[in-house]
């Protein structure tokens, strides 16, 4: 089978591998934040990476500090779909992934039982810049754009995370 080389010098197999790695990074983000694996979450970003999800956080230290303020009573599930990755070159890619966010803040979140809810908290998409590092692909930036948000929100639940 003949390898097809694109205009940026990448063959189809290289492009496919980069897309898979970046998709896996997005999925790791959702799993890490939802299951409170905050060290892993921070390591998904470059040292100077930025995260904008209600507030702009610049660098791993700022991202880690933000996670420490995340209340124990918050239970979330970040459902990512329609993940699209555009390979720029061997070192950079961009992309978007749709987010359906389910979250609850309250004492019920501390128990293992399911919590009653009235549907998604919010729906939007992440706009990403991925870069290849020595440790693999990482987020250079991740910006959340909300399209829909429930109207019955309390003051203390205005942030995405």
Residue pairs with C-beta under 8 A, 6 or more apart in sequence:
3 11
3 12
3 13
4 11
4 12
5 11
6 12
6 15
8 87
8 88
8 89
9 89
9 90
10 18
10 87
10 89
10 90
14 90
15 87
18 85
18 87
18 90
18 93
18 137
19 85
19 87
19 93
21 136
21 137
22 85
22 93
22 95
22 128
22 130
22 137
23 83
23 85
25 44
25 130
25 137
25 138
25 139
26 80
26 83
26 95
26 97
26 126
26 128
27 80
28 40
28 44
29 41
29 44
29 78
29 80
29 139
29 142
30 77
30 78
30 79
30 80
31 37
32 38
32 40
32 41
32 44
33 41
33 67
33 76
33 78
33 161
34 76
34 77
34 78
36 70
38 64
38 67
38 68
41 63
41 67
42 60
42 63
42 64
42 67
43 60
43 135
43 138
44 138
44 139
45 51
45 60
45 63
45 138
45 139
45 140
45 142
46 60
46 131
46 133
46 138
46 139
46 140
47 59
47 60
48 58
48 59
49 59
49 60
49 63
49 138
49 139
49 140
49 141
49 142
50 56
50 57
50 58
50 59
50 140
50 141
50 142
50 143
51 57
51 63
51 66
51 139
51 141
51 142
52 141
52 142
52 143
52 144
53 142
53 143
53 144
53 159
53 160
53 161
54 144
54 158
54 159
54 160
54 161
55 66
55 159
57 63
57 66
66 161
67 161
70 161
71 105
72 109
72 110
73 105
73 106
73 107
73 109
73 110
74 103
74 104
74 105
74 109
75 103
75 104
75 108
75 109
75 115
76 101
76 102
76 103
76 104
76 161
77 101
77 102
77 103
78 99
78 101
79 99
79 100
79 101
79 102
80 97
80 98
80 99
80 126
81 97
81 98
81 100
82 96
82 97
82 98
82 125
83 95
83 96
83 97
83 98
84 95
84 96
84 97
85 93
85 94
85 95
85 130
86 93
86 94
86 95
87 93
88 94
90 132
91 131
91 132
92 129
92 130
92 131
92 132
92 140
93 129
93 130
93 137
94 127
94 128
94 129
94 130
95 127
95 128
95 130
96 125
96 126
96 127
96 128
97 125
97 126
97 128
98 123
98 124
98 125
99 122
99 123
99 124
99 125
99 126
99 144
100 120
100 123
101 120
101 121
101 122
101 123
101 124
101 160
102 117
102 120
102 121
103 121
103 157
104 115
104 117
105 154
105 156
105 157
106 115
108 115
109 115
118 150
118 152
119 150
120 148
120 150
121 149
121 150
121 153
121 157
122 146
122 148
122 149
122 150
122 160
123 146
123 147
123 148
123 149
124 144
124 145
124 146
124 147
124 148
125 144
125 145
125 147
126 142
126 143
126 144
126 145
127 142
127 143
127 145
128 139
128 141
128 142
128 143
129 139
129 140
129 141
129 142
130 137
130 138
130 139
130 140
131 137
131 138
131 140
144 160
146 160
